[in-house]
Amino acid sequence: MASVAEKIQKRKRIVRILMAVLAVLLLVFVGVGAYMVMLWKNGDRLNRATMFIPEQAEGITFARDESGEAQPTETPPPYAGQATVAYNGKEYVLDEDIFSILFMGIDTTDKEQFAQIGLTAHQSDSLILAAVDPEQQKLVMINIPRISMVDVKQYDANFQYARTTRSPICIQYAFGDGKQMSCNLTREAASRLLFNLPISRYISLNLDGLLAANDAIGGVTLTLQEDFTASNHKMKKGVTYTLLGKDAESFVRGRMQEGLDGTTMTRTKRHAQYYKAFFAAAKNKLKEDPMFAFNLYSSLGGSVQTDLSVEEIIYLSKVVANMDMDEEDIYTLEGTVENEELTVDDESLRDLLIRVFYKEITE
């Protein structure tokens, strides 16, 4: 049996080891913190030329074949190394100062969505394409209804390609792994829908993560355009209300007129209203705490999937904190709705893409 002196020496060695481990952890924490602060302070000097560069979609075009697939067309000679497009008698080129981020809100609660063979993940309940222009300090959001019809690539349970069908864009996510594959498939489908527009980055967030983010920014305040008294007697139509917890879930997920054509479009517009208010609240939070976005991202764990790097998250936090967004900066894709399927109007879509993502060649 060890003597009292040996026990004391053993305890001292353990204490010294623990102190050394704590010191190392402290140094790591301080180092990471200093690095994050450095990124924030120097965000405007980050080289955007090497950031937010997507894999270029093949053949940016404003034409589709009979199936709806975007097809390459003849274009005028390249402008400054870029392909140009002709629209209404003028020539345009993609504005390289603008980068885009596809936000996917994932519905993990629908238990009936796996009826089709091959579905392995959930569906994207909401899709928002954000166009960020740091030079003009402008943010534009394009709401893509979940029922927008597009060519969807279907895979089997072993993630082997099976076929392509004309389907609502929301189910494209379901044919992946619920992570990177699902996100990339959805980004590709959104790009096809938008005439092969390159999409720089993606963020997917499931409902639990969205509710956590909602509460972390202190709630989302907006004026209710519908009646939600079935969920909360205080949530009357026309009332300005701060959504927290279950109230936010009711607002985002609620289907007020189940089964009617156009119901999903009403819900889509509600999502646009929510994300606009969310952006305003998050922007105020960023002004209070520059590291808020990074800390929130770190806390969400598996609820969020993104191909944004840490540097890009810090850069975006700095850029977005100085941006404003007006009501006219939120768009929803237009078209014809029948049997809860939206056929997007190509002409209005071309006009929207030209105004948001392109600049006229005047030389």
N, C-alpha and C positions, 0 to 999 in steps of 0.2 A: 504493500500500500504506500502511495506517495506521501511524503512528509508535508507538513504545513508550508515549509519554505518552498518546496517544489511546486505546490499548488499555486502559491502566490506568484512565482516566476512564470508559470504557465499562463495565469490570468493576464499578467503584464504583457506577455508575448502576443496573446490574442487581442488585447487592447491596442497594441502597437500596429498589428496587422489591420484591424478595423479602421484605425485612424489613417493609415496609409491609403486604404481603399477609398475612404471618404474624401481624402485630399485629391485623389485622382479624379473621382467623380465630380468634385467641385471645379477642378481645373477644366474638365471637359465641358461642364455646364456653362462656365464663364466664357470659355472659348467659343462655344456654339452661339451663345447670346451675343458676344461681341461681333461674331461673323454676321449674324442676322441684322444687327444694328448697322453694320458697315454696308450691307446690301441695301438696306432701306435708305440710308443717307446718300448712297451713290447710285440709287436706282436710275436717275436720269442719265447716268454715264454708261449704263449697261449697253452693250452693242446689240441693238434690235435687229441689225442685219443678219445676225446669227441666231436670233430667237424667233419663235413663232412661225418657223418656216415649215409648212405642211408638205407631205408628198403630193406633188402636183397632179391633179386629176388630168386624165388624158383628154386633150381636145376641148378646151373651154369653148362652148358653143351656145348658140341660141336656137337650136333646131332639135326636133324630136322625130323619130320615125313613127309608124302607125301604132306600135306597141307602147309608145310613150317614152322609150329609151332615148336619152340624149345622144345625138350622133355628130361626129365631126363635120364641119362644113369648111368650104374654102374661105379663107380670110385674107385681108390685104397683107402686104409685106410686114414683117415684124417691126415693132417700134421699140427702140432702145432695148432690143433683146427680148421683148415680150410679144406674145400674140395679141392682135387687136381684134375688135369686133365691130361690125357695122350695125347701126341701129338708127332708124328714122333719118337716113341720109347723112349721118355723122359717124366718125370713127372714135372709138373709145379704147382705153387700155386699163387693165386692172390697177387700182391704186395701191402701191406697195407700202404706203404708210399705214394702211388699215390691216389689222389682223382680226381674225374671227375665232370665237370660242363657242362650241356647241354644248349647251347645258341640257342634260337628260335627267328628268325626275322619274325615278323608277318605282313602279307600283309593285310592292312585294306582298300584297294582301289578297289579290285576286286568285282564288283557289280553282277557278274554272278555266284558266288560260292554258292549261297543259293538256287539253283534250286532243289537240292535234299531235300526231306522232312527230317526233323530232324536236319539239320545244324543250329546251333545257334550262332556260333562264326566265326571268320575268319580262314584263313589257315596259316600254318607256311611256309613262302616262303623260308627260309633258316634254316638249322639245322647244328650246329657245336658242336662237342663233344670235349671239352678241357680236356686233361689229364695233371694234374699239379703234378710235383715231386719236392717238396721243398728240399729234401736231395741232389738231383743231380742238382738242379737249372735248371730244364728243363721243357719246355712246348711243348706239342704235340697237334696238332689240327686234328681232323678227320671230314672231310666234308661229311655229309650224304645227298645225293641228295634228293630233295623233292619228286621225283617220285619213290623212292625206295619202292618196294612192300613188304607189311607186313600185318599181321592180325590186322585189325582196328576194334575197338569196337564202334559200332554205338548206339547212344542214341536218343530218340525222344525229342520233344520240352519241355517235362516235366522232362528231364534228367533221364528218365527210360531206362534201357538197352533194346535194341531191337534185335540186332544180331551182329555177327562178320563176316566181309567180307575181302577178299584179295584185298587191295586197296593201293594207294600211301600214304606214311606216312604223307604227308602234310595235308591231310584232317582230321587226328585224332584230331588235335587241335579244328577243327570246331564243333565237337560233344560235346563240353563242354560249360562252361559259359564265355569263354574269359578271365578267371582269373585262380584261383588255380586248378579248375577241368580240364580245358583245358591243363594246363601245366603238371599236373600229368599224364593225359591220354597220352600225347605225350612222356613224359619220359618213361612210361611203354612200349609204342610201340617201342621206340628206343632201350630199353633194350631187348625186344623180338627179334628185328632184329639182335642185337649183341649177340646172344646166351645167353640171360638173364644176361648180364653184369650189375652189380649194378652201378647205376648212382647217385652220391652223391647229387648234387644240380642242380637247373635250373635257368635260367634267360630268360625271354621273353621280347622283346622290339619291339614296333610297329614302323612303318616307320618314323613317326614324331619324336619319341624319338631318333631313330638312327641318323636322320639328325641333331637333336639338339646336340647329343653327338659328331657327326662328326665335327661340327663347334666349339664346346667347346674345343676340343683338337687342334684347329688351322688348321683343314683340314687334309685330308689323301693324301699323295703324293705317286704316283705309275706310272709305265710305261704302257700306254694304249696298250692292245693287240688286240683291235678292233677299228673300226672307229665310232666315236660318233658325227661327224660333223653335223648330222641332228639335234642334240640338241644344240651343241655349235661348231662354226666353228674352235675354237682353239683345240678341242679335237680330234686330228688326231691320227691314229694308229702309234705307235712307239714313241709318244711324252711323256715325263715325265711331269706329270701334278698334281697340287694340287686340289683335289675335295672339293668344298665348296657349300653349299646350294643346288640349283637345279641340279648342275653338279653331286653331290654325288647321288642324287635320280636317275638321268638318268643312271649312272653307275650301281647302284645296281639293279634297276628294269628293265632296258632295255632288250627287246627281239629282238635281231638283225636279226634272221632268223625264224620268226614265222612259226610254223607248220611243221618244219622238225625234223625227229628223231635225237636225239642227241643235239638239241638246248638247252634243259634244262640242259644237262650235261655241255655244254660250259658256260652257265650262272652260274652253280654251281661252276665251276673252277674260274670264275670271282669273285664270292663271297669269295672263299678261298683267292684269291689275295688281295681282299679288306680288309678282316679281319686281314691278316698278317700285312698289312701296317697300319691298325687301331691300332693294338697292339703296333707296334713300336712307333707311335705317342703318344699313351696313356702312354706308359712307360716313354717317355721323359717328359711328363706332370707330371707324378707322382714324378719324380726326382726333378722337380721344386717345386711342391706343394704336400706334403705327404697326405693332406686331400682332394685332387682333386676327387678321386673316390667316397668318401662319399658325398661330396658336390654335385657332378653331380647326383648321385643316388637320393639325396633329392630333387633336382630341377626338375627331370623328372616326378614326380608325377605318374599319372595313365598310363603313357606310358610304364612303366616297371613293371613286376611282377617277384618276386623271393622268394625263400625260404632261401636265405642267411640271416644270422643274421647280425646285425651291427658289432659285433666282428669279424665275418668271412670276411666281406667286408674289414675291416681295416687290418686284417691279410693277405688277398689276395693282397691288395695294396702293402704291404711291401714285400711280396714274389715275386710278379710279377715284381716289379720295378728293381729287381736284375737279372732277367732272360733274356736269349737270345733265339731266335728261328730261326733256319736255314731253308732253303728251303726244305730240306729233312724231316723236322719235320711237314710238312703239307701233309696229305693224303686225298684222295677222294675214297670212296667205289667204287669198280670195279664190272662189271657185264655185262649183255646183255641188250641193250636198244631196245625195239620194241614198236611202237605206244605210245611213250612218257611214257613207263613203264620200270623201271630198275629192273631186277632180279639179285640180288646181288650174286656174285660168292662166295660160301661158303668157298672154299679152300683158296682163297686170304684173305678173312675176318678172318678165323682162324689164319692164319699166322700173320696178322696185330695185332690182339688182343693179341696174345702170345708175340709179340715183345714189345708192348706198355704197357700192363697191368699186365703181369705175370713175374715171375722169376723162373728159373730152380731150382729144388731140387737136390742138389749135395751131400747131406749126404748119 
